[in-house]
C-alpha cells in the first residue's frame, strides 16, 4: 500500500508531481529523504507542509558546517 504525504491537499505549499511522488515513495518505503539545496529554496517549507499534512510537529535542527 502506498502511503501519501498529503501534499496534494496542502493549502500552503505547491509541490510538483515529481516531488510528491518522491516524498510518497520515501514514506511508503519508510526511508529517510535527504533534501538539500541553497538557502531559501523551500526545504523547510516542504518539511513543514508534510508535517502539517500528517498532523505532526516539525522539529527544526539547523546544522552549519565550518571548515577550519
mmCIF file of the N, C-alpha and C atoms, coordinates in Angstrom:
data_MODEL
# 
_entry.id   MODEL 
# 
loop_
_atom_site.group_PDB 
_atom_site.id 
_atom_site.type_symbol 
_atom_site.label_atom_id 
_atom_site.label_alt_id 
_atom_site.label_comp_id 
_atom_site.label_asym_id 
_atom_site.label_entity_id 
_atom_site.label_seq_id 
_atom_site.pdbx_PDB_ins_code 
_atom_site.Cartn_x 
_atom_site.Cartn_y 
_atom_site.Cartn_z 
_atom_site.occupancy 
_atom_site.B_iso_or_equiv 
_atom_site.pdbx_formal_charge 
_atom_site.auth_seq_id 
_atom_site.auth_comp_id 
_atom_site.auth_asym_id 
_atom_site.auth_atom_id 
_atom_site.pdbx_PDB_model_num 
ATOM 1   N N  . UNK A 1 1  ? 0.842  -1.184 0.000  1.00 0.00 ? 1  UNK A N  1 
ATOM 2   C CA . UNK A 1 1  ? 0.000  0.000  0.000  1.00 0.00 ? 1  UNK A CA 1 
ATOM 3   C C  . UNK A 1 1  ? 0.886  1.245  0.000  1.00 0.00 ? 1  UNK A C  1 
ATOM 4   N N  . UNK A 1 2  ? 0.606  2.163  -0.869 1.00 0.00 ? 2  UNK A N  1 
ATOM 5   C CA . UNK A 1 2  ? 1.387  3.389  -0.957 1.00 0.00 ? 2  UNK A CA 1 
ATOM 6   C C  . UNK A 1 2  ? 0.860  4.402  0.041  1.00 0.00 ? 2  UNK A C  1 
ATOM 7   N N  . UNK A 1 3  ? 1.759  4.885  0.890  1.00 0.00 ? 3  UNK A N  1 
ATOM 8   C CA . UNK A 1 3  ? 1.397  5.934  1.844  1.00 0.00 ? 3  UNK A CA 1 
ATOM 9   C C  . UNK A 1 3  ? 1.543  7.275  1.137  1.00 0.00 ? 3  UNK A C  1 
ATOM 10  N N  . UNK A 1 4  ? 0.700  8.218  1.491  1.00 0.00 ? 4  UNK A N  1 
ATOM 11  C CA . UNK A 1 4  ? 0.804  9.543  0.893  1.00 0.00 ? 4  UNK A CA 1 
ATOM 12  C C  . UNK A 1 4  ? 1.104  10.572 1.959  1.00 0.00 ? 4  UNK A C  1 
ATOM 13  N N  . UNK A 1 5  ? 1.819  11.600 1.529  1.00 0.00 ? 5  UNK A N  1 
ATOM 14  C CA . UNK A 1 5  ? 2.242  12.661 2.432  1.00 0.00 ? 5  UNK A CA 1 
ATOM 15  C C  . UNK A 1 5  ? 1.132  13.669 2.690  1.00 0.00 ? 5  UNK A C  1 
ATOM 16  N N  . UNK A 1 6  ? 0.155  13.727 1.811  1.00 0.00 ? 6  UNK A N  1 
ATOM 17  C CA . UNK A 1 6  ? -0.900 14.715 1.935  1.00 0.00 ? 6  UNK A CA 1 
ATOM 18  C C  . UNK A 1 6  ? -0.550 16.034 1.273  1.00 0.00 ? 6  UNK A C  1 
ATOM 19  N N  . UNK A 1 7  ? 0.592  16.095 0.587  1.00 0.00 ? 7  UNK A N  1 
ATOM 20  C CA . UNK A 1 7  ? 0.998  17.347 -0.071 1.00 0.00 ? 7  UNK A CA 1 
ATOM 21  C C  . UNK A 1 7  ? -0.008 17.798 -1.127 1.00 0.00 ? 7  UNK A C  1 
ATOM 22  N N  . UNK A 1 8  ? -0.703 16.841 -1.725 1.00 0.00 ? 8  UNK A N  1 
ATOM 23  C CA . UNK A 1 8  ? -1.659 17.201 -2.770 1.00 0.00 ? 8  UNK A CA 1 
ATOM 24  C C  . UNK A 1 8  ? -2.815 18.025 -2.228 1.00 0.00 ? 8  UNK A C  1 
ATOM 25  N N  . UNK A 1 9  ? -3.029 17.984 -0.910 1.00 0.00 ? 9  UNK A N  1 
ATOM 26  C CA . UNK A 1 9  ? -4.110 18.748 -0.285 1.00 0.00 ? 9  UNK A CA 1 
ATOM 27  C C  . UNK A 1 9  ? -3.624 19.995 0.447  1.00 0.00 ? 9  UNK A C  1 
ATOM 28  N N  . UNK A 1 10 ? -2.330 20.271 0.373  1.00 0.00 ? 10 UNK A N  1 
ATOM 29  C CA . UNK A 1 10 ? -1.758 21.400 1.108  1.00 0.00 ? 10 UNK A CA 1 
ATOM 30  C C  . UNK A 1 10 ? -2.246 22.730 0.536  1.00 0.00 ? 10 UNK A C  1 
ATOM 31  N N  . UNK A 1 11 ? -2.622 23.615 1.452  1.00 0.00 ? 11 UNK A N  1 
ATOM 32  C CA . UNK A 1 11 ? -3.039 24.957 1.054  1.00 0.00 ? 11 UNK A CA 1 
ATOM 33  C C  . UNK A 1 11 ? -1.866 25.932 1.044  1.00 0.00 ? 11 UNK A C  1 
ATOM 34  N N  . UNK A 1 12 ? -0.766 25.562 1.710  1.00 0.00 ? 12 UNK A N  1 
ATOM 35  C CA . UNK A 1 12 ? 0.356  26.489 1.877  1.00 0.00 ? 12 UNK A CA 1 
ATOM 36  C C  . UNK A 1 12 ? 1.569  26.137 1.035  1.00 0.00 ? 12 UNK A C  1 
ATOM 37  N N  . UNK A 1 13 ? 1.591  24.956 0.401  1.00 0.00 ? 13 UNK A N  1 
ATOM 38  C CA . UNK A 1 13 ? 2.774  24.533 -0.351 1.00 0.00 ? 13 UNK A CA 1 
ATOM 39  C C  . UNK A 1 13 ? 2.327  23.867 -1.636 1.00 0.00 ? 13 UNK A C  1 
ATOM 40  N N  . UNK A 1 14 ? 2.861  24.313 -2.746 1.00 0.00 ? 14 UNK A N  1 
ATOM 41  C CA . UNK A 1 14 ? 2.542  23.717 -4.038 1.00 0.00 ? 14 UNK A CA 1 
ATOM 42  C C  . UNK A 1 14 ? 3.755  22.912 -4.482 1.00 0.00 ? 14 UNK A C  1 
ATOM 43  N N  . UNK A 1 15 ? 3.598  21.586 -4.507 1.00 0.00 ? 15 UNK A N  1 
ATOM 44  C CA . UNK A 1 15 ? 4.695  20.696 -4.877 1.00 0.00 ? 15 UNK A CA 1 
ATOM 45  C C  . UNK A 1 15 ? 4.465  20.153 -6.277 1.00 0.00 ? 15 UNK A C  1 
ATOM 46  N N  . UNK A 1 16 ? 5.579  19.945 -6.983 1.00 0.00 ? 16 UNK A N  1 
ATOM 47  C CA . UNK A 1 16 ? 5.481  19.343 -8.310 1.00 0.00 ? 16 UNK A CA 1 
ATOM 48  C C  . UNK A 1 16 ? 5.064  17.882 -8.158 1.00 0.00 ? 16 UNK A C  1 
ATOM 49  N N  . UNK A 1 17 ? 4.568  17.304 -9.226 1.00 0.00 ? 17 UNK A N  1 
ATOM 50  C CA . UNK A 1 17 ? 4.158  15.899 -9.192 1.00 0.00 ? 17 UNK A CA 1 
ATOM 51  C C  . UNK A 1 17 ? 5.344  14.996 -8.874 1.00 0.00 ? 17 UNK A C  1 
ATOM 52  N N  . UNK A 1 18 ? 6.522  15.308 -9.439 1.00 0.00 ? 18 UNK A N  1 
ATOM 53  C CA . UNK A 1 18 ? 7.716  14.507 -9.172 1.00 0.00 ? 18 UNK A CA 1 
ATOM 54  C C  . UNK A 1 18 ? 8.113  14.571 -7.699 1.00 0.00 ? 18 UNK A C  1 
ATOM 55  N N  . UNK A 1 19 ? 8.021  15.748 -7.099 1.00 0.00 ? 19 UNK A N  1 
ATOM 56  C CA . UNK A 1 19 ? 8.364  15.892 -5.687 1.00 0.00 ? 19 UNK A CA 1 
ATOM 57  C C  . UNK A 1 19 ? 7.381  15.121 -4.820 1.00 0.00 ? 19 UNK A C  1 
ATOM 58  N N  . UNK A 1 20 ? 6.096  15.200 -5.124 1.00 0.00 ? 20 UNK A N  1 
ATOM 59  C CA . UNK A 1 20 ? 5.096  14.458 -4.358 1.00 0.00 ? 20 UNK A CA 1 
ATOM 60  C C  . UNK A 1 20 ? 5.347  12.953 -4.469 1.00 0.00 ? 20 UNK A C  1 
ATOM 61  N N  . UNK A 1 21 ? 5.677  12.468 -5.675 1.00 0.00 ? 21 UNK A N  1 
ATOM 62  C CA . UNK A 1 21 ? 5.965  11.047 -5.850 1.00 0.00 ? 21 UNK A CA 1 
ATOM 63  C C  . UNK A 1 21 ? 7.184  10.639 -5.028 1.00 0.00 ? 21 UNK A C  1 
ATOM 64  N N  . UNK A 1 22 ? 8.213  11.461 -5.037 1.00 0.00 ? 22 UNK A N  1 
ATOM 65  C CA . UNK A 1 22 ? 9.440  11.160 -4.296 1.00 0.00 ? 22 UNK A CA 1 
ATOM 66  C C  . UNK A 1 22 ? 9.165  11.068 -2.798 1.00 0.00 ? 22 UNK A C  1 
ATOM 67  N N  . UNK A 1 23 ? 8.426  12.033 -2.261 1.00 0.00 ? 23 UNK A N  1 
ATOM 68  C CA . UNK A 1 23 ? 8.084  12.029 -0.838 1.00 0.00 ? 23 UNK A CA 1 
ATOM 69  C C  . UNK A 1 23 ? 7.226  10.815 -0.506 1.00 0.00 ? 23 UNK A C  1 
ATOM 70  N N  . UNK A 1 24 ? 6.250  10.517 -1.339 1.00 0.00 ? 24 UNK A N  1 
ATOM 71  C CA . UNK A 1 24 ? 5.372  9.373  -1.087 1.00 0.00 ? 24 UNK A CA 1 
ATOM 72  C C  . UNK A 1 24 ? 6.127  8.048  -1.148 1.00 0.00 ? 24 UNK A C  1 
ATOM 73  N N  . UNK A 1 25 ? 7.092  7.924  -2.057 1.00 0.00 ? 25 UNK A N  1 
ATOM 74  C CA . UNK A 1 25 ? 7.908  6.705  -2.139 1.00 0.00 ? 25 UNK A CA 1 
ATOM 75  C C  . UNK A 1 25 ? 8.735  6.541  -0.872 1.00 0.00 ? 25 UNK A C  1 
ATOM 76  N N  . UNK A 1 26 ? 9.360  7.623  -0.415 1.00 0.00 ? 26 UNK A N  1 
ATOM 77  C CA . UNK A 1 26 ? 10.153 7.562  0.811  1.00 0.00 ? 26 UNK A CA 1 
ATOM 78  C C  . UNK A 1 26 ? 9.283  7.148  1.993  1.00 0.00 ? 26 UNK A C  1 
ATOM 79  N N  . UNK A 1 27 ? 8.081  7.669  2.060  1.00 0.00 ? 27 UNK A N  1 
ATOM 80  C CA . UNK A 1 27 ? 7.171  7.313  3.149  1.00 0.00 ? 27 UNK A CA 1 
ATOM 81  C C  . UNK A 1 27 ? 6.739  5.857  3.056  1.00 0.00 ? 27 UNK A C  1 
ATOM 82  N N  . UNK A 1 28 ? 6.424  5.396  1.862  1.00 0.00 ? 28 UNK A N  1 
ATOM 83  C CA . UNK A 1 28 ? 5.996  4.011  1.666  1.00 0.00 ? 28 UNK A CA 1 
ATOM 84  C C  . UNK A 1 28 ? 7.101  3.035  2.045  1.00 0.00 ? 28 UNK A C  1 
ATOM 85  N N  . UNK A 1 29 ? 8.341  3.366  1.665  1.00 0.00 ? 29 UNK A N  1 
ATOM 86  C CA . UNK A 1 29 ? 9.482  2.504  1.977  1.00 0.00 ? 29 UNK A CA 1 
ATOM 87  C C  . UNK A 1 29 ? 9.981  2.699  3.408  1.00 0.00 ? 29 UNK A C  1 
ATOM 88  N N  . UNK A 1 30 ? 9.400  3.698  4.089  1.00 0.00 ? 30 UNK A N  1 
ATOM 89  C CA . UNK A 1 30 ? 9.821  4.049  5.452  1.00 0.00 ? 30 UNK A CA 1 
ATOM 90  C C  . UNK A 1 30 ? 11.318 4.333  5.501  1.00 0.00 ? 30 UNK A C  1 
ATOM 91  N N  . UNK A 1 31 ? 11.769 5.127  4.533  1.00 0.00 ? 31 UNK A N  1 
ATOM 92  C CA . UNK A 1 31 ? 13.173 5.523  4.424  1.00 0.00 ? 31 UNK A CA 1 
ATOM 93  C C  . UNK A 1 31 ? 13.276 7.036  4.534  1.00 0.00 ? 31 UNK A C  1 
ATOM 94  N N  . UNK A 1 32 ? 14.390 7.519  5.058  1.00 0.00 ? 32 UNK A N  1 
ATOM 95  C CA . UNK A 1 32 ? 14.569 8.977  5.124  1.00 0.00 ? 32 UNK A CA 1 
ATOM 96  C C  . UNK A 1 32 ? 14.745 9.570  3.730  1.00 0.00 ? 32 UNK A C  1 
ATOM 97  N N  . UNK A 1 33 ? 14.440 10.838 3.629  1.00 0.00 ? 33 UNK A N  1 
ATOM 98  C CA . UNK A 1 33 ? 14.598 11.557 2.370  1.00 0.00 ? 33 UNK A CA 1 
ATOM 99  C C  . UNK A 1 33 ? 15.489 12.758 2.621  1.00 0.00 ? 33 UNK A C  1 
ATOM 100 N N  . UNK A 1 34 ? 16.652 12.786 1.988  1.00 0.00 ? 34 UNK A N  1 
ATOM 101 C CA . UNK A 1 34 ? 17.567 13.912 2.126  1.00 0.00 ? 34 UNK A CA 1 
ATOM 102 C C  . UNK A 1 34 ? 17.165 14.992 1.131  1.00 0.00 ? 34 UNK A C  1 
ATOM 103 N N  . UNK A 1 35 ? 16.878 16.164 1.647  1.00 0.00 ? 35 UNK A N  1 
ATOM 104 C CA . UNK A 1 35 ? 16.522 17.301 0.801  1.00 0.00 ? 35 UNK A CA 1 
ATOM 105 C C  . UNK A 1 35 ? 17.616 18.330 0.977  1.00 0.00 ? 35 UNK A C  1 
ATOM 106 N N  . UNK A 1 36 ? 18.303 18.653 -0.109 1.00 0.00 ? 36 UNK A N  1 
ATOM 107 C CA . UNK A 1 36 ? 19.378 19.630 0.012  1.00 0.00 ? 36 UNK A CA 1 
ATOM 108 C C  . UNK A 1 36 ? 19.243 20.687 -1.065 1.00 0.00 ? 36 UNK A C  1 
ATOM 109 N N  . UNK A 1 37 ? 19.827 21.837 -0.792 1.00 0.00 ? 37 UNK A N  1 
ATOM 110 C CA . UNK A 1 37 ? 19.772 22.937 -1.736 1.00 0.00 ? 37 UNK A CA 1 
ATOM 111 C C  . UNK A 1 37 ? 20.239 24.214 -1.084 1.00 0.00 ? 37 UNK A C  1 
ATOM 112 N N  . UNK A 1 38 ? 20.324 25.228 -1.859 1.00 0.00 ? 38 UNK A N  1 
ATOM 113 C CA . UNK A 1 38 ? 20.779 26.530 -1.383 1.00 0.00 ? 38 UNK A CA 1 
ATOM 114 C C  . UNK A 1 38 ? 19.759 27.105 -0.391 1.00 0.00 ? 38 UNK A C  1 
ATOM 115 N N  . UNK A 1 39 ? 20.232 28.004 0.483  1.00 0.00 ? 39 UNK A N  1 
ATOM 116 C CA . UNK A 1 39 ? 19.307 28.663 1.409  1.00 0.00 ? 39 UNK A CA 1 
ATOM 117 C C  . UNK A 1 39 ? 18.185 29.380 0.640  1.00 0.00 ? 39 UNK A C  1 
ATOM 118 N N  . UNK A 1 40 ? 16.985 29.273 1.171  1.00 0.00 ? 40 UNK A N  1 
ATOM 119 C CA . UNK A 1 40 ? 15.860 29.982 0.568  1.00 0.00 ? 40 UNK A CA 1 
ATOM 120 C C  . UNK A 1 40 ? 15.158 29.254 -0.553 1.00 0.00 ? 40 UNK A C  1 
ATOM 121 N N  . UNK A 1 41 ? 15.482 27.965 -0.757 1.00 0.00 ? 41 UNK A N  1 
ATOM 122 C CA . UNK A 1 41 ? 14.858 27.239 -1.869 1.00 0.00 ? 41 UNK A CA 1 
ATOM 123 C C  . UNK A 1 41 ? 13.602 26.468 -1.462 1.00 0.00 ? 41 UNK A C  1 
ATOM 124 N N  . UNK A 1 42 ? 13.243 26.502 -0.164 1.00 0.00 ? 42 UNK A N  1 
ATOM 125 C CA . UNK A 1 42 ? 11.985 25.909 0.263  1.00 0.00 ? 42 UNK A CA 1 
ATOM 126 C C  . UNK A 1 42 ? 12.087 24.565 0.955  1.00 0.00 ? 42 UNK A C  1 
ATOM 127 N N  . UNK A 1 43 ? 13.277 24.171 1.399  1.00 0.00 ? 43 UNK A N  1 
ATOM 128 C CA . UNK A 1 43 ? 13.441 22.882 2.073  1.00 0.00 ? 43 UNK A CA 1 
ATOM 129 C C  . UNK A 1 43 ? 12.629 22.819 3.364  1.00 0.00 ? 43 UNK A C  1 
ATOM 130 N N  . UNK A 1 44 ? 12.727 23.849 4.179  1.00 0.00 ? 44 UNK A N  1 
ATOM 131 C CA . UNK A 1 44 ? 11.987 23.867 5.444  1.00 0.00 ? 44 UNK A CA 1 
ATOM 132 C C  . UNK A 1 44 ? 10.488 23.991 5.184  1.00 0.00 ? 44 UNK A C  1 
ATOM 133 N N  . UNK A 1 45 ? 10.109 24.741 4.163  1.00 0.00 ? 45 UNK A N  1 
ATOM 134 C CA . UNK A 1 45 ? 8.683  24.861 3.818  1.00 0.00 ? 45 UNK A CA 1 
ATOM 135 C C  . UNK A 1 45 ? 8.112  23.508 3.401  1.00 0.00 ? 45 UNK A C  1 
ATOM 136 N N  . UNK A 1 46 ? 8.900  22.712 2.682  1.00 0.00 ? 46 UNK A N  1 
ATOM 137 C CA . UNK A 1 46 ? 8.468  21.370 2.300  1.00 0.00 ? 46 UNK A CA 1 
ATOM 138 C C  . UNK A 1 46 ? 8.256  20.518 3.546  1.00 0.00 ? 46 UNK A C  1 
ATOM 139 N N  . UNK A 1 47 ? 9.238  20.521 4.440  1.00 0.00 ? 47 UNK A N  1 
ATOM 140 C CA . UNK A 1 47 ? 9.123  19.734 5.675  1.00 0.00 ? 47 UNK A CA 1 
ATOM 141 C C  . UNK A 1 47 ? 7.925  20.177 6.498  1.00 0.00 ? 47 UNK A C  1 
ATOM 142 N N  . UNK A 1 48 ? 7.682  21.485 6.576  1.00 0.00 ? 48 UNK A N  1 
ATOM 143 C CA . UNK A 1 48 ? 6.541  21.998 7.341  1.00 0.00 ? 48 UNK A CA 1 
ATOM 144 C C  . UNK A 1 48 ? 5.228  21.576 6.694  1.00 0.00 ? 48 UNK A C  1 
ATOM 145 N N  . UNK A 1 49 ? 5.154  21.619 5.376  1.00 0.00 ? 49 UNK A N  1 
ATOM 146 C CA . UNK A 1 49 ? 3.925  21.215 4.676  1.00 0.00 ? 49 UNK A CA 1 
ATOM 147 C C  . UNK A 1 49 ? 3.630  19.737 4.907  1.00 0.00 ? 49 UNK A C  1 
ATOM 148 N N  . UNK A 1 50 ? 4.668  18.903 4.905  1.00 0.00 ? 50 UNK A N  1 
ATOM 149 C CA . UNK A 1 50 ? 4.471  17.471 5.156  1.00 0.00 ? 50 UNK A CA 1 
ATOM 150 C C  . UNK A 1 50 ? 4.013  17.254 6.593  1.00 0.00 ? 50 UNK A C  1 
ATOM 151 N N  . UNK A 1 51 ? 4.687  17.909 7.537  1.00 0.00 ? 51 UNK A N  1 
ATOM 152 C CA . UNK A 1 51 ? 4.304  17.787 8.949  1.00 0.00 ? 51 UNK A CA 1 
ATOM 153 C C  . UNK A 1 51 ? 2.860  18.229 9.163  1.00 0.00 ? 51 UNK A C  1 
ATOM 154 N N  . UNK A 1 52 ? 2.487  19.356 8.574  1.00 0.00 ? 52 UNK A N  1 
ATOM 155 C CA . UNK A 1 52 ? 1.113  19.851 8.700  1.00 0.00 ? 52 UNK A CA 1 
ATOM 156 C C  . UNK A 1 52 ? 0.111  18.848 8.132  1.00 0.00 ? 52 UNK A C  1 
ATOM 157 N N  . UNK A 1 53 ? 0.427  18.292 6.949  1.00 0.00 ? 53 UNK A N  1 
ATOM 158 C CA . UNK A 1 53 ? -0.484 17.354 6.302  1.00 0.00 ? 53 UNK A CA 1 
ATOM 159 C C  . UNK A 1 53 ? -0.651 16.076 7.116  1.00 0.00 ? 53 UNK A C  1 
ATOM 160 N N  . UNK A 1 54 ? 0.393  15.705 7.849  1.00 0.00 ? 54 UNK A N  1 
ATOM 161 C CA . UNK A 1 54 ? 0.343  14.491 8.662  1.00 0.00 ? 54 UNK A CA 1 
ATOM 162 C C  . UNK A 1 54 ? -0.103 14.752 10.094 1.00 0.00 ? 54 UNK A C  1 
ATOM 163 N N  . UNK A 1 55 ? -0.328 16.035 10.416 1.00 0.00 ? 55 UNK A N  1 
ATOM 164 C CA . UNK A 1 55 ? -0.739 16.386 11.769 1.00 0.00 ? 55 UNK A CA 1 
ATOM 165 C C  . UNK A 1 55 ? 0.374  16.204 12.785 1.00 0.00 ? 55 UNK A C  1 
ATOM 166 N N  . UNK A 1 56 ? 1.606  16.410 12.350 1.00 0.00 ? 56 UNK A N  1 
ATOM 167 C CA . UNK A 1 56 ? 2.777  16.230 13.212 1.00 0.00 ? 56 UNK A CA 1 
ATOM 168 C C  . UNK A 1 56 ? 3.444  17.571 13.484 1.00 0.00 ? 56 UNK A C  1 
ATOM 169 N N  . UNK A 1 57 ? 4.247  17.615 14.551 1.00 0.00 ? 57 UNK A N  1 
ATOM 170 C CA . UNK A 1 57 ? 5.020  18.802 14.882 1.00 0.00 ? 57 UNK A CA 1 
ATOM 171 C C  . UNK A 1 57 ? 6.384  18.694 14.203 1.00 0.00 ? 57 UNK A C  1 
ATOM 172 N N  . UNK A 1 58 ? 6.810  19.759 13.571 1.00 0.00 ? 58 UNK A N  1 
ATOM 173 C CA . UNK A 1 58 ? 8.117  19.784 12.908 1.00 0.00 ? 58 UNK A CA 1 
ATOM 174 C C  . UNK A 1 58 ? 9.172  20.276 13.887 1.00 0.00 ? 58 UNK A C  1 
ATOM 175 N N  . UNK A 1 59 ? 10.217 19.487 14.032 1.00 0.00 ? 59 UNK A N  1 
ATOM 176 C CA . UNK A 1 59 ? 11.364 19.899 14.834 1.00 0.00 ? 59 UNK A CA 1 
ATOM 177 C C  . UNK A 1 59 ? 12.452 20.349 13.871 1.00 0.00 ? 59 UNK A C  1 
ATOM 178 N N  . UNK A 1 60 ? 12.912 21.576 14.022 1.00 0.00 ? 60 UNK A N  1 
ATOM 179 C CA . UNK A 1 60 ? 13.936 22.124 13.128 1.00 0.00 ? 60 UNK A CA 1 
ATOM 180 C C  . UNK A 1 60 ? 15.281 22.116 13.832 1.00 0.00 ? 60 UNK A C  1 
ATOM 181 N N  . UNK A 1 61 ? 16.263 21.547 13.171 1.00 0.00 ? 61 UNK A N  1 
ATOM 182 C CA . UNK A 1 61 ? 17.617 21.470 13.701 1.00 0.00 ? 61 UNK A CA 1 
ATOM 183 C C  . UNK A 1 61 ? 18.546 21.996 12.617 1.00 0.00 ? 61 UNK A C  1 
ATOM 184 N N  . UNK A 1 62 ? 18.990 23.230 12.757 1.00 0.00 ? 62 UNK A N  1 
ATOM 185 C CA . UNK A 1 62 ? 19.873 23.848 11.780 1.00 0.00 ? 62 UNK A CA 1 
ATOM 186 C C  . UNK A 1 62 ? 21.312 23.396 12.020 1.00 0.00 ? 62 UNK A C  1 
ATOM 187 N N  . UNK A 1 63 ? 21.950 22.949 10.973 1.00 0.00 ? 63 UNK A N  1 
ATOM 188 C CA . UNK A 1 63 ? 23.332 22.482 11.058 1.00 0.00 ? 63 UNK A CA 1 
ATOM 189 C C  . UNK A 1 63 ? 24.181 23.369 10.157 1.00 0.00 ? 63 UNK A C  1 
ATOM 190 N N  . UNK A 1 64 ? 25.263 23.830 10.697 1.00 0.00 ? 64 UNK A N  1 
ATOM 191 C CA . UNK A 1 64 ? 26.154 24.707 9.943  1.00 0.00 ? 64 UNK A CA 1 
ATOM 192 C C  . UNK A 1 64 ? 27.537 24.061 9.882  1.00 0.00 ? 64 UNK A C  1 
ATOM 193 N N  . UNK A 1 65 ? 28.108 23.998 8.712  1.00 0.00 ? 65 UNK A N  1 
ATOM 194 C CA . UNK A 1 65 ? 29.429 23.427 8.531  1.00 0.00 ? 65 UNK A CA 1 
ATOM 195 C C  . UNK A 1 65 ? 30.449 24.548 8.408  1.00 0.00 ? 65 UNK A C  1 
ATOM 196 N N  . UNK A 1 66 ? 31.459 24.465 9.212  1.00 0.00 ? 66 UNK A N  1 
ATOM 197 C CA . UNK A 1 66 ? 32.558 25.436 9.138  1.00 0.00 ? 66 UNK A CA 1 
ATOM 198 C C  . UNK A 1 66 ? 33.854 24.683 8.985  1.00 0.00 ? 66 UNK A C  1 
ATOM 199 N N  . UNK A 1 67 ? 34.593 24.978 7.930  1.00 0.00 ? 67 UNK A N  1 
ATOM 200 C CA . UNK A 1 67 ? 35.900 24.342 7.764  1.00 0.00 ? 67 UNK A CA 1 
ATOM 201 C C  . UNK A 1 67 ? 36.948 25.157 8.503  1.00 0.00 ? 67 UNK A C  1 
ATOM 202 N N  . UNK A 1 68 ? 37.937 24.475 9.035  1.00 0.00 ? 68 UNK A N  1 
ATOM 203 C CA . UNK A 1 68 ? 38.967 25.187 9.793  1.00 0.00 ? 68 UNK A CA 1 
ATOM 204 C C  . UNK A 1 68 ? 40.285 25.240 9.059  1.00 0.00 ? 68 UNK A C  1 
# 
